[in-house]
């Protein structure tokens, strides 16, 4: 006989929060059945209403707090939780860092790996750190609004202060939106696939203060673009370049492939670890430069470079890691799938007068195979992959090359642990405590540095 959940939708009762998920939701259990509850912390006793019930778990919301956790802090606004902008905003920052350290520890424990995890490196000011914003534009009651969507929905919430973005970026988005409103630019309607302006994207250099505005449009035609460009420049004198990006697809992907420069060079420059990097609309560039410098410093220190090593930097992007390591190594080889990023990386090497780094375009596992056949034997391999982690083919080709040391920078502890197991099966060991670095305060994401040695 089919077993029914012990709760039903709209049921109300009192319960205690016993845990926090990796998504930052409180957990309560009824006869072993888990309920996930937003804005609830371990140790809190709450009155809840069941909102959704499935076979193995359900969701509920807090109606009232019977007691509050000592780690609870006042939130800045419900919209930041509803949209997923700041799902941990109710948790005191020192407790956020402990939570992120514990995430990594728990995943290692589940994999039966006895590896130490250091305290997470945090920020002095864990707000307004993002140097890039991509904000959707919609029409509400005849006016253009900028904001975000509720999690797992198409419900739009108008927002002007995004809490974790550079405040100058927030101001710029509002100013650009108001210019578009003045020129009667129609907002994109995703259901009808009509309208013009889809997103406003703004990037700002942390050190250089240079600012890029990107108007993401459905159609190539942007009416009165000359007047709009002039009006944006008047409203935002610090803007150094304005670009129109065309995305005519029915997609959740924000940027299309085609850019048209309306003003300036089409890129901005900023500094990282004393080097200058050219950043175009499509460039991957770490969004928290303050923490990125700490992250890279920790990675380089743990790599133990003496200046004589050959290094491979897989997933090299626009060259931030490769070029930052160049003065510490003899020769560096970078590989990146995105051709535009490789072009930027080569330009960045020229800008910084660095000649011991070579960048290649293609899949990392293919180049690892090529280099292996060419008898290239790296002393150090640096990887900074996307959230899905390393492909099995990449690990296989790496193991053929037998680098003495692997520096693994990860943005996903789950795939990190999986990949560590792959290396350990071939005799590699984690030789230093895994170091979490908080690149994304107020969110559940965590970056780590892991050192593996043969």
KEMARLUM-622460 format. One record per residue (C-alpha): chain; x, y, z. Coordinates in pm, 1 decimal, m for minus. Layout:
N
[lose A; [X; Y; Z]],
...
// end
This chain:
454
[lose A; [0.0; 0.0; 0.0]],
[lose A; [125.1; 344.9; m94.7]],
[lose A; [254.4; 538.4; 207.2]],
[lose A; [118.3; 892.4; 234.4]],
[lose A; [322.9; 1188.0; 364.2]],
[lose A; [251.3; 1266.9; 732.1]],
[lose A; [148.5; 1626.2; 646.7]],
[lose A; [m100.5; 1783.8; 406.1]],
[lose A; [m102.8; 2113.2; 221.1]],
[lose A; [m213.5; 2417.7; 430.7]],
[lose A; [m168.2; 2225.5; 756.0]],
[lose A; [m38.5; 2449.5; 1037.1]],
[lose A; [163.9; 2341.3; 1338.6]],
[lose A; [464.9; 2425.1; 1558.2]],
[lose A; [801.0; 2263.7; 1495.4]],
[lose A; [1176.9; 2305.8; 1550.8]],
[lose A; [1438.3; 2372.5; 1282.8]],
[lose A; [1710.5; 2108.0; 1304.1]],
[lose A; [1936.4; 2179.8; 1007.3]],
[lose A; [2020.5; 2410.5; 717.1]],
[lose A; [2037.3; 2279.9; 358.2]],
[lose A; [2314.2; 2371.7; 115.3]],
[lose A; [2054.7; 2605.7; m41.0]],
[lose A; [2018.4; 2788.9; 291.4]],
[lose A; [1672.0; 2656.5; 379.5]],
[lose A; [1578.8; 2546.6; 729.5]],
[lose A; [1488.0; 2180.6; 780.0]],
[lose A; [1216.2; 2043.4; 1007.7]],
[lose A; [1109.8; 1677.7; 1023.1]],
[lose A; [769.7; 1520.3; 1087.7]],
[lose A; [795.9; 1143.9; 1142.6]],
[lose A; [1118.3; 1150.4; 941.6]],
[lose A; [957.4; 1347.5; 656.2]],
[lose A; [1162.3; 1662.5; 577.7]],
[lose A; [1005.7; 2003.7; 531.9]],
[lose A; [1219.5; 2279.8; 380.0]],
[lose A; [1150.3; 2627.3; 513.5]],
[lose A; [1286.9; 2959.0; 387.3]],
[lose A; [1417.2; 3216.4; 638.5]],
[lose A; [1449.2; 2963.6; 921.1]],
[lose A; [1764.5; 2875.2; 1118.4]],
[lose A; [1868.7; 2570.9; 1323.8]],
[lose A; [1748.1; 2585.7; 1685.8]],
[lose A; [1451.0; 2808.3; 1609.8]],
[lose A; [1101.1; 2700.0; 1712.8]],
[lose A; [848.5; 2821.0; 1459.7]],
[lose A; [483.3; 2806.0; 1362.0]],
[lose A; [458.9; 2697.1; 999.3]],
[lose A; [211.0; 2636.3; 720.6]],
[lose A; [273.0; 2353.5; 473.2]],
[lose A; [280.6; 2498.6; 121.3]],
[lose A; [368.0; 2202.2; m99.0]],
[lose A; [378.9; 1825.8; m46.0]],
[lose A; [552.0; 1561.4; m257.8]],
[lose A; [632.9; 1195.7; m196.5]],
[lose A; [967.9; 1241.4; m20.6]],
[lose A; [971.1; 1601.4; 103.4]],
[lose A; [765.7; 1918.2; 132.5]],
[lose A; [794.2; 2295.6; 162.7]],
[lose A; [653.6; 2521.0; 432.4]],
[lose A; [666.2; 2886.3; 532.8]],
[lose A; [710.6; 3051.1; 871.5]],
[lose A; [400.1; 3208.9; 1022.4]],
[lose A; [560.8; 3308.9; 1353.3]],
[lose A; [883.0; 3262.3; 1547.9]],
[lose A; [852.4; 3113.9; 1898.0]],
[lose A; [1221.9; 3183.2; 1953.3]],
[lose A; [1504.3; 3310.3; 1732.7]],
[lose A; [1855.5; 3185.4; 1673.6]],
[lose A; [2137.2; 3397.6; 1820.0]],
[lose A; [2280.3; 3392.4; 1465.3]],
[lose A; [1975.5; 3566.4; 1318.6]],
[lose A; [2013.4; 3923.5; 1193.2]],
[lose A; [1757.5; 4166.3; 1058.8]],
[lose A; [1698.4; 4121.0; 686.3]],
[lose A; [1728.3; 4404.4; 435.5]],
[lose A; [1407.6; 4310.1; 251.3]],
[lose A; [1206.3; 4002.5; 154.8]],
[lose A; [1270.0; 4054.6; m219.1]],
[lose A; [1635.8; 3953.5; m174.4]],
[lose A; [1530.2; 3616.7; m35.5]],
[lose A; [1238.4; 3563.7; m276.3]],
[lose A; [1457.0; 3619.9; m584.1]],
[lose A; [1756.7; 3428.3; m452.7]],
[lose A; [1978.7; 3738.4; m461.2]],
[lose A; [2068.2; 3701.5; m91.6]],
[lose A; [1928.4; 3374.4; 49.7]],
[lose A; [2151.2; 3395.4; 360.4]],
[lose A; [2083.9; 3759.4; 447.3]],
[lose A; [1908.6; 3653.9; 771.0]],
[lose A; [2222.1; 3470.5; 892.8]],
[lose A; [2498.6; 3669.7; 1068.7]],
[lose A; [2810.7; 3686.9; 851.4]],
[lose A; [3043.8; 3490.1; 1085.7]],
[lose A; [2780.5; 3214.9; 1088.7]],
[lose A; [2761.7; 3226.8; 708.2]],
[lose A; [3133.6; 3151.5; 693.5]],
[lose A; [3092.6; 2859.6; 937.8]],
[lose A; [2799.7; 2731.2; 730.1]],
[lose A; [3010.4; 2735.1; 413.7]],
[lose A; [3301.3; 2558.6; 582.3]],
[lose A; [3056.6; 2297.7; 712.2]],
[lose A; [2917.3; 2240.8; 361.4]],
[lose A; [3257.9; 2126.1; 242.4]],
[lose A; [3322.8; 1919.9; 557.9]],
[lose A; [2988.0; 1741.0; 526.2]],
[lose A; [3044.9; 1645.4; 162.0]],
[lose A; [3391.4; 1508.7; 244.7]],
[lose A; [3245.5; 1311.9; 535.8]],
[lose A; [2977.3; 1157.6; 312.4]],
[lose A; [3251.8; 1049.8; 71.3]],
[lose A; [3450.6; 901.3; 366.2]],
[lose A; [3741.7; 1135.4; 296.7]],
[lose A; [3939.4; 1242.0; 601.4]],
[lose A; [4053.3; 1584.1; 477.7]],
[lose A; [4083.0; 1896.8; 690.5]],
[lose A; [3895.5; 2213.5; 590.5]],
[lose A; [4032.0; 2552.5; 701.3]],
[lose A; [3817.7; 2839.4; 826.4]],
[lose A; [3664.6; 3031.5; 537.6]],
[lose A; [3826.2; 3361.1; 437.7]],
[lose A; [3556.2; 3627.8; 452.0]],
[lose A; [3508.6; 3995.2; 369.1]],
[lose A; [3530.3; 4298.8; 591.3]],
[lose A; [3219.0; 4441.0; 421.3]],
[lose A; [3010.1; 4153.1; 279.5]],
[lose A; [2777.1; 4376.0; 74.4]],
[lose A; [2794.5; 4571.0; m255.7]],
[lose A; [3082.1; 4360.8; m387.4]],
[lose A; [2963.9; 4254.9; m735.0]],
[lose A; [3139.4; 4434.7; m1022.1]],
[lose A; [2887.0; 4313.3; m1281.2]],
[lose A; [2506.7; 4322.0; m1306.4]],
[lose A; [2270.0; 4173.5; m1565.5]],
[lose A; [1922.7; 4301.9; m1485.2]],
[lose A; [1602.3; 4221.3; m1676.4]],
[lose A; [1374.5; 4505.3; m1789.3]],
[lose A; [996.1; 4466.4; m1794.0]],
[lose A; [696.7; 4696.6; m1833.9]],
[lose A; [465.6; 4737.8; m1534.5]],
[lose A; [164.4; 4970.2; m1553.5]],
[lose A; [307.9; 5143.3; m1858.0]],
[lose A; [654.1; 5206.5; m1703.2]],
[lose A; [988.3; 5035.7; m1751.5]],
[lose A; [1103.3; 4856.7; m1436.6]],
[lose A; [1426.2; 4678.7; m1351.5]],
[lose A; [1434.3; 4390.6; m1106.9]],
[lose A; [1456.2; 4016.5; m1074.5]],
[lose A; [1234.2; 3710.2; m1095.7]],
[lose A; [1110.3; 3510.5; m800.0]],
[lose A; [1290.5; 3179.2; m770.0]],
[lose A; [1153.7; 2906.4; m998.1]],
[lose A; [896.6; 3138.7; m1154.8]],
[lose A; [832.7; 3407.7; m1413.6]],
[lose A; [700.1; 3648.1; m1146.8]],
[lose A; [888.7; 3975.8; m1177.1]],
[lose A; [980.8; 4182.8; m869.6]],
[lose A; [1087.9; 4544.4; m927.4]],
[lose A; [1418.2; 4621.6; m748.5]],
[lose A; [1651.6; 4921.6; m764.7]],
[lose A; [1897.9; 4845.5; m482.6]],
[lose A; [2039.1; 4495.4; m534.4]],
[lose A; [2223.6; 4480.1; m199.3]],
[lose A; [2526.0; 4280.8; m319.2]],
[lose A; [2613.3; 4489.2; m627.1]],
[lose A; [2846.9; 4787.8; m645.2]],
[lose A; [2619.9; 5079.7; m551.3]],
[lose A; [2739.9; 5279.3; m852.3]],
[lose A; [2620.3; 4993.8; m1073.6]],
[lose A; [2276.7; 5004.5; m909.4]],
[lose A; [2255.0; 5378.9; m976.0]],
[lose A; [2367.9; 5330.8; m1336.8]],
[lose A; [2098.6; 5070.2; m1406.4]],
[lose A; [1825.9; 5305.6; m1285.1]],
[lose A; [1970.5; 5594.4; m1489.6]],
[lose A; [1986.7; 5384.9; m1808.3]],
[lose A; [1635.9; 5250.9; m1751.4]],
[lose A; [1502.3; 5605.5; m1714.8]],
[lose A; [1672.2; 5709.6; m2038.5]],
[lose A; [1509.5; 5418.3; m2221.1]],
[lose A; [1174.2; 5514.7; m2070.3]],
[lose A; [1219.4; 5871.9; m2192.2]],
[lose A; [1276.6; 5749.1; m2548.1]],
[lose A; [980.1; 5509.0; m2526.4]],
[lose A; [1188.2; 5195.9; m2581.7]],
[lose A; [956.4; 4898.9; m2546.4]],
[lose A; [1040.0; 4633.3; m2285.8]],
[lose A; [1077.5; 4272.1; m2390.9]],
[lose A; [773.8; 4046.8; m2347.9]],
[lose A; [903.5; 3690.6; m2314.8]],
[lose A; [564.3; 3525.5; m2367.3]],
[lose A; [493.2; 3706.3; m2695.1]],
[lose A; [865.3; 3733.8; m2783.6]],
[lose A; [811.7; 4101.0; m2867.7]],
[lose A; [957.3; 4430.8; m2755.1]],
[lose A; [1313.8; 4558.6; m2766.7]],
[lose A; [1508.0; 4592.8; m2439.5]],
[lose A; [1567.0; 4260.7; m2260.3]],
[lose A; [1842.6; 4335.8; m2007.6]],
[lose A; [2066.6; 4617.0; m1893.0]],
[lose A; [2415.7; 4493.5; m1816.7]],
[lose A; [2670.7; 4708.8; m1634.8]],
[lose A; [3034.0; 4626.8; m1550.9]],
[lose A; [3252.9; 4855.8; m1337.1]],
[lose A; [3622.2; 4829.6; m1268.2]],
[lose A; [3692.3; 4799.6; m896.0]],
[lose A; [4020.6; 4986.8; m924.1]],
[lose A; [3992.0; 5167.5; m1257.7]],
[lose A; [3630.0; 5283.8; m1197.8]],
[lose A; [3574.2; 5245.2; m1574.3]],
[lose A; [3212.3; 5159.0; m1651.5]],
[lose A; [3054.9; 4965.3; m1938.1]],
[lose A; [2683.3; 4974.5; m2022.4]],
[lose A; [2543.0; 4696.1; m2240.9]],
[lose A; [2190.6; 4724.1; m2381.5]],
[lose A; [2068.1; 4371.4; m2456.9]],
[lose A; [1800.3; 4397.0; m2724.9]],
[lose A; [1575.7; 4144.5; m2899.3]],
[lose A; [1617.1; 4312.0; m3237.9]],
[lose A; [1918.3; 4460.5; m3413.5]],
[lose A; [1723.1; 4782.0; m3457.8]],
[lose A; [1737.8; 5015.7; m3159.2]],
[lose A; [1534.6; 5326.9; m3245.5]],
[lose A; [1713.6; 5659.1; m3182.6]],
[lose A; [2027.4; 5480.9; m3062.7]],
[lose A; [2239.0; 5791.9; m3127.2]],
[lose A; [2016.9; 6005.4; m2902.4]],
[lose A; [1993.5; 5726.2; m2641.8]],
[lose A; [2371.6; 5692.7; m2634.0]],
[lose A; [2412.4; 6068.7; m2587.2]],
[lose A; [2150.5; 6072.8; m2309.3]],
[lose A; [2321.2; 5784.6; m2122.9]],
[lose A; [2654.8; 5966.5; m2145.9]],
[lose A; [2495.0; 6283.0; m2009.6]],
[lose A; [2326.7; 6097.1; m1722.5]],
[lose A; [2641.2; 5891.9; m1646.3]],
[lose A; [2956.6; 6094.4; m1727.4]],
[lose A; [3176.9; 5813.7; m1588.3]],
[lose A; [3063.2; 5561.0; m1850.4]],
[lose A; [3358.9; 5480.8; m2075.6]],
[lose A; [3185.9; 5252.3; m2326.6]],
[lose A; [2833.3; 5162.7; m2439.4]],
[lose A; [2752.6; 4846.7; m2635.7]],
[lose A; [2434.8; 4708.3; m2792.0]],
[lose A; [2415.4; 4329.4; m2770.4]],
[lose A; [2152.5; 4154.8; m2983.1]],
[lose A; [1982.9; 3838.9; m2854.4]],
[lose A; [1691.2; 3742.6; m3079.7]],
[lose A; [1651.6; 3389.2; m2940.3]],
[lose A; [1375.2; 3255.0; m2715.2]],
[lose A; [1614.6; 3166.3; m2436.8]],
[lose A; [1713.8; 3226.4; m2075.3]],
[lose A; [2069.9; 3296.6; m2190.4]],
[lose A; [2123.3; 3668.8; m2140.1]],
[lose A; [2376.1; 3772.6; m2405.2]],
[lose A; [2356.7; 3703.7; m2776.6]],
[lose A; [2667.6; 3665.9; m2990.8]],
[lose A; [2653.7; 3999.4; m3174.9]],
[lose A; [2784.4; 4325.3; m3026.1]],
[lose A; [2764.4; 4673.4; m3174.4]],
[lose A; [2977.6; 4939.5; m3007.6]],
[lose A; [2777.5; 5261.4; m2965.7]],
[lose A; [3042.6; 5457.0; m2776.3]],
[lose A; [3399.7; 5408.3; m2659.1]],
[lose A; [3629.3; 5110.6; m2722.6]],
[lose A; [3377.5; 4832.8; m2649.2]],
[lose A; [3563.2; 4714.9; m2338.0]],
[lose A; [3680.3; 4836.4; m1998.6]],
[lose A; [4006.1; 4769.2; m1819.1]],
[lose A; [4064.1; 4690.0; m1454.2]],
[lose A; [4348.6; 4574.9; m1233.8]],
[lose A; [4393.1; 4246.5; m1049.0]],
[lose A; [4707.4; 4154.4; m854.9]],
[lose A; [4876.9; 4460.0; m1007.1]],
[lose A; [4806.6; 4352.7; m1366.5]],
[lose A; [4572.0; 4520.0; m1615.3]],
[lose A; [4295.7; 4316.4; m1779.8]],
[lose A; [4077.7; 4408.9; m2075.3]],
[lose A; [3716.3; 4305.7; m2015.4]],
[lose A; [3460.9; 4286.3; m2297.0]],
[lose A; [3085.0; 4212.8; m2266.8]],
[lose A; [3133.8; 3835.6; m2297.9]],
[lose A; [3447.6; 3810.2; m2082.4]],
[lose A; [3442.7; 3583.8; m1778.6]],
[lose A; [3593.1; 3795.2; m1502.2]],
[lose A; [3555.3; 3715.2; m1133.0]],
[lose A; [3273.0; 3926.9; m991.3]],
[lose A; [3431.8; 3990.2; m649.6]],
[lose A; [3779.4; 4138.1; m711.7]],
[lose A; [3860.9; 4187.8; m341.5]],
[lose A; [3813.6; 3817.8; m267.5]],
[lose A; [3960.2; 3705.9; m600.1]],
[lose A; [4293.6; 3859.4; m504.6]],
[lose A; [4282.7; 3665.1; m174.7]],
[lose A; [4181.5; 3347.2; m360.6]],
[lose A; [4462.2; 3371.3; m613.9]],
[lose A; [4719.2; 3466.8; m349.2]],
[lose A; [4625.0; 3156.1; m150.1]],
[lose A; [4639.8; 2936.7; m460.2]],
[lose A; [4980.7; 3068.5; m566.6]],
[lose A; [5125.8; 3036.1; m216.6]],
[lose A; [5004.1; 2675.1; m192.0]],
[lose A; [5137.0; 2595.2; m539.2]],
[lose A; [5486.3; 2661.8; m402.2]],
[lose A; [5624.3; 2797.6; m729.6]],
[lose A; [5996.7; 2877.9; m739.4]],
[lose A; [6019.3; 3031.6; m1088.9]],
[lose A; [6144.4; 2713.3; m1258.2]],
[lose A; [5813.9; 2533.3; m1314.1]],
[lose A; [5611.5; 2452.2; m1623.4]],
[lose A; [5244.9; 2519.3; m1549.2]],
[lose A; [4924.6; 2434.1; m1735.6]],
[lose A; [4623.2; 2655.2; m1664.8]],
[lose A; [4311.8; 2473.6; m1784.5]],
[lose A; [3995.7; 2683.8; m1826.5]],
[lose A; [4217.9; 2991.2; m1856.0]],
[lose A; [3946.4; 3242.0; m1960.2]],
[lose A; [4088.6; 3589.1; m2027.8]],
[lose A; [4413.0; 3490.8; m1855.6]],
[lose A; [4364.6; 3617.6; m1501.2]],
[lose A; [4526.5; 3313.8; m1336.7]],
[lose A; [4788.0; 3244.9; m1607.6]],
[lose A; [4913.3; 3601.5; m1621.5]],
[lose A; [4904.2; 3645.9; m1243.2]],
[lose A; [5122.3; 3333.0; m1206.6]],
[lose A; [5360.7; 3422.9; m1490.4]],
[lose A; [5623.6; 3591.3; m1275.8]],
[lose A; [5631.9; 3287.3; m1044.7]],
[lose A; [5688.3; 3022.7; m1317.5]],
[lose A; [5919.2; 2950.4; m1611.4]],
[lose A; [5648.5; 2876.1; m1869.9]],
[lose A; [5268.3; 2867.6; m1858.4]],
[lose A; [5028.8; 2709.0; m2107.4]],
[lose A; [4665.5; 2820.4; m2095.0]],
[lose A; [4371.2; 2655.9; m2269.2]],
[lose A; [4018.6; 2791.0; m2306.3]],
[lose A; [3718.0; 2681.0; m2514.2]],
[lose A; [3578.7; 3030.8; m2582.7]],
[lose A; [3772.6; 3187.9; m2870.1]],
[lose A; [3679.7; 3546.5; m2768.8]],
[lose A; [3828.2; 3483.2; m2423.7]],
[lose A; [4152.0; 3351.2; m2576.4]],
[lose A; [4173.2; 3662.8; m2791.7]],
[lose A; [4131.2; 3877.1; m2476.2]],
[lose A; [4392.8; 3666.8; m2292.5]],
[lose A; [4652.0; 3720.7; m2566.5]],
[lose A; [4577.7; 4093.7; m2565.5]],
[lose A; [4610.2; 4101.4; m2186.1]],
[lose A; [4951.8; 3935.4; m2211.2]],
[lose A; [5062.0; 4212.7; m2449.5]],
[lose A; [4920.2; 4487.6; m2227.7]],
[lose A; [5120.1; 4355.0; m1932.3]],
[lose A; [5434.4; 4276.9; m2136.7]],
[lose A; [5427.7; 3907.7; m2039.4]],
[lose A; [5594.3; 3666.6; m2283.8]],
[lose A; [5616.6; 3334.1; m2096.8]],
[lose A; [5247.8; 3243.1; m2135.4]],
[lose A; [5100.2; 3067.8; m2437.4]],
[lose A; [4723.1; 3047.1; m2488.5]],
[lose A; [4540.8; 2785.1; m2696.9]],
[lose A; [4175.6; 2756.0; m2805.2]],
[lose A; [3985.5; 2431.1; m2758.8]],
[lose A; [3862.3; 2173.3; m2509.5]],
[lose A; [4098.6; 2130.3; m2217.0]],
[lose A; [4096.0; 1748.8; m2235.4]],
[lose A; [4192.3; 1757.9; m2606.1]],
[lose A; [4485.4; 1990.7; m2543.6]],
[lose A; [4596.4; 1780.3; m2246.4]],
[lose A; [4606.5; 1483.7; m2485.0]],
[lose A; [4801.4; 1687.3; m2745.0]],
[lose A; [5052.1; 1808.3; m2488.7]],
[lose A; [5092.1; 1456.1; m2352.3]],
[lose A; [5180.4; 1324.3; m2699.9]],
[lose A; [5428.5; 1611.8; m2733.8]],
[lose A; [5594.8; 1495.4; m2408.3]],
[lose A; [5502.9; 1812.9; m2223.2]],
[lose A; [5528.6; 1729.1; m1853.4]],
[lose A; [5385.1; 2005.4; m1634.4]],
[lose A; [5512.4; 2048.1; m1280.6]],
[lose A; [5183.1; 2212.3; m1179.9]],
[lose A; [4832.7; 2191.2; m1322.5]],
[lose A; [4585.9; 2466.3; m1227.7]],
[lose A; [4215.3; 2405.1; m1285.7]],
[lose A; [3927.3; 2645.9; m1227.2]],
[lose A; [3635.4; 2466.6; m1396.2]],
[lose A; [3265.5; 2562.4; m1418.3]],
[lose A; [3017.6; 2426.3; m1162.6]],
[lose A; [2991.7; 2088.2; m1334.3]],
[lose A; [3356.1; 2023.7; m1244.0]],
[lose A; [3608.8; 1828.0; m1447.5]],
[lose A; [3510.2; 1596.9; m1730.1]],
[lose A; [3621.5; 1231.3; m1679.9]],
[lose A; [3817.6; 1260.5; m2006.6]],
[lose A; [4006.6; 1558.8; m1863.7]],
[lose A; [4103.4; 1371.3; m1546.7]],
[lose A; [4208.0; 1071.5; m1759.1]],
[lose A; [4431.8; 1283.3; m1982.5]],
[lose A; [4574.2; 1462.7; m1678.1]],
[lose A; [4669.0; 1136.6; m1512.9]],
[lose A; [4864.6; 1039.1; m1825.1]],
[lose A; [5075.1; 1353.8; m1782.8]],
[lose A; [5132.7; 1295.6; m1410.2]],
[lose A; [5178.4; 1657.8; m1293.2]],
[lose A; [5355.7; 1672.0; m959.6]],
[lose A; [5094.0; 1907.2; m817.7]],
[lose A; [4732.1; 1996.7; m900.3]],
[lose A; [4588.4; 2329.0; m780.8]],
[lose A; [4209.4; 2290.6; m794.2]],
[lose A; [4005.7; 2610.8; m761.2]],
[lose A; [3640.3; 2509.6; m730.9]],
[lose A; [3307.0; 2692.6; m717.9]],
[lose A; [3110.5; 2375.0; m638.1]],
[lose A; [3211.1; 2160.8; m335.8]],
[lose A; [3001.1; 1868.1; m460.8]],
[lose A; [3188.4; 1824.3; m789.6]],
[lose A; [3517.8; 1907.4; m614.4]],
[lose A; [3477.5; 1608.6; m381.2]],
[lose A; [3385.7; 1381.8; m675.4]],
[lose A; [3694.7; 1493.7; m867.8]],
[lose A; [3922.9; 1459.3; m564.5]],
[lose A; [3820.0; 1093.1; m549.7]],
[lose A; [3918.2; 1054.2; m915.4]],
[lose A; [4268.2; 1188.1; m848.5]],
[lose A; [4308.7; 992.3; m525.1]],
[lose A; [4230.0; 668.6; m708.3]],
[lose A; [4552.8; 726.1; m903.6]],
[lose A; [4765.9; 795.4; m598.6]],
[lose A; [4727.6; 1171.3; m550.1]],
[lose A; [4676.1; 1304.8; m198.7]],
[lose A; [4535.4; 1630.5; m63.8]],
[lose A; [4842.5; 1766.7; 113.2]],
[lose A; [4705.3; 2085.2; 269.2]],
[lose A; [4371.5; 2170.7; 431.3]],
[lose A; [4108.5; 2272.3; 176.1]],
[lose A; [4068.4; 2650.7; 194.6]],
[lose A; [3721.5; 2803.6; 145.8]],
[lose A; [3716.9; 3164.4; 21.3]],
[lose A; [3385.1; 3348.7; 35.7]],
[lose A; [3346.6; 3505.0; m307.1]],
[lose A; [2969.4; 3541.1; m272.7]],
[lose A; [2859.9; 3674.5; 69.7]],
[lose A; [2486.1; 3656.2; 149.0]],
[lose A; [2453.7; 3360.5; m92.4]],
[lose A; [2510.4; 2987.5; m42.1]],
[lose A; [2796.9; 2963.8; m292.7]],
[lose A; [3153.1; 2898.2; m181.4]],
[lose A; [3488.5; 2888.4; m363.2]],
[lose A; [3770.5; 2659.8; m247.0]],
[lose A; [4140.1; 2597.9; m309.2]],
[lose A; [4262.0; 2236.9; m293.4]],
[lose A; [4617.8; 2108.9; m342.4]],
[lose A; [4673.6; 1753.2; m467.4]],
[lose A; [5020.1; 1602.1; m492.8]],
[lose A; [5152.1; 1270.0; m618.6]],
// end
